[in-house]
Amino acid sequence: MPSDKPSDKKSFARDFIRAIPHSRELGMKITAVGDGTAEITMGYDKRFVGDPKSGVIHGGAVSALMDTACGAAVISHPDVPGPTATIDLRIEYMRAATPGQMLTARAECYHVTRSVAFVRATTFDEDFARPVATATGTFTVEPK
C-alpha cells in the first residue's frame, strides 16, 4: 500500500503497471505519471498486427494500452488509497493507427468518489495530429 505522499503514489503506480505481465509483453512504458494523470507508450510490434495486409495494430492491443493508462492515472490520484480494477471501459476507435508508429495513451482521472474513479483517455500515434481512439471508464476505489 502506498503512502499518501505524491512521490510514493507515483512510484507505486509505476511499479504496479510494470508488474502486469501483458503490459510487459506488449512493451508498454510509462513516460509520465502525475496526480491523477498518466502517459504510457507502446512501440509498434508485428506480433500485435490485426490485419497482415495493412500492418495495422489490433484494436485489442490499443484497448490494453488505454486500460493500463487509465489504471495508472487512477492509482496516481491523490484521493485513491491503493490498487484499482476496471469496472467499465468504453473505447471509441477513430481511425487505424499508422503502421510502424509508436502509440501513446494519455489518461486523466477527473473525479473520485468513495468507491468509483472516473477516467478519460486518448491514444495517438507519432504525429499526434488526430486521435486513434478515445476512452471513458470507471475503476474501483478501495475504502480508506
N, C-alpha and C positions, 0 to 999 in steps of 0.2 A: 504494500500500500504506500503510495507516495505521500510525502508531507504536503503541507499547504503552501510551501514556498514555490513561487512560479518556476524557478530554475529546476527544482526537483520534479515538478509536474511535467515539464518539457522533456526532461531526461527519461522519465517514466514512459511518456508517450513514444519516444524514440525506441526505447528498449522493448516495449510491448509490440510495436509493429515489426521490429527486427525478429521477434520470436515467432511470428506467424509463418509456418512453412510455405504456404503458397505465395506469400509476399516475397520471400527469399527466392523461390523458384522462378517467379515472374521478373525478378531483377529490380524490384521496387527500391527506391532510395528516397529517404526523407531529405528534402532540401531546405525546408523551413518549418518551424513549429513556433507558434505564438500563443497568446492567451485566447484559446478557442479557435485557432486557425492552424492549418497545416497545408503544406505543399509537398507532393510526392511525385517523383518521375519514374517512368518505366521505359527502358530502351526498346527499340524495335528488335524483334527476335522472330526468325522464320518459323520457329516451333509454335508460335501463337497466331499464325495466319489462319483466317477463317475461309478465305477464298484464294486458292492457289493461283488462279489466273490473274487476279488483280494484285495479290500480295497484301491485301488489307487485313489488319489485325482483327481477330474475332471480337465480337461485342462482349463476350464473357470476360475476356482479359480487361477490356475497358471498364466493365462494371466492377470487377475485382479491385482495380486501381481506385475507382471512385469510392467504393465501400471502405477501403482501407484508409483513404484520405479523410473521409468523414469520421471514421472511428478515432483517428489521431486527433482531429480537431475537437471532438467531444472530450477525450481524455485530457487534453491540454487546457480545457476551460477551467477557470478558477473555481467555479461552483460545482464541479464534478469531483467527488471524492476518490474515485478509483476506476477500475476497468469498466468496459461497456460492451454491449452486444447490439447488433442491428435488430430493430423491431420491423421497420419497413423502409424500403429504398425504392424510389421511383426514378427511373432513368429515361431521359428523352435523348435519343440519338439524332443529332442534327445533320451529320454527314459522315462519310467514311474518313477514317484517319488516313493521312498521306503515307503510303508505303515507304518504309525505310526511315521514318522520322520518330524521334522520341516523343512520348506523351507526357504531359504534365497535368496533374489534377490539383486544383486549389479548392480547399473546403473551409467553411466557416460555420461554427456552432453559434447560432444567433439568439437562441433562447433556451433556458434550462428551467424545468420545474422540479418538484421533489422526486419525480420518478421517470421523467422523459426529457431528452435533449433533442432539439430541432436543428437540423443541419441543411446547408445547401452547398453544392459543389459544381465546378465547371472544369471540363477537360479540354485541353488544346493540344495540337501538335506543334511542331517547332516554329511555325510562322506566327502563332498567337493572334492571327487576324480574325478567324472565325472559330467558334467552339465546335468541337467534335461531339460533345454531349454535355448535358446538364443533369443534375440530380437534386432531389429533395428527399430528406429522410428523417426518421425518428430512431433514437437509440436509447437504450436503458440507462438509468442513473441509479446507482446503488444508494440506499439510505445512508446518511452520515452516522 
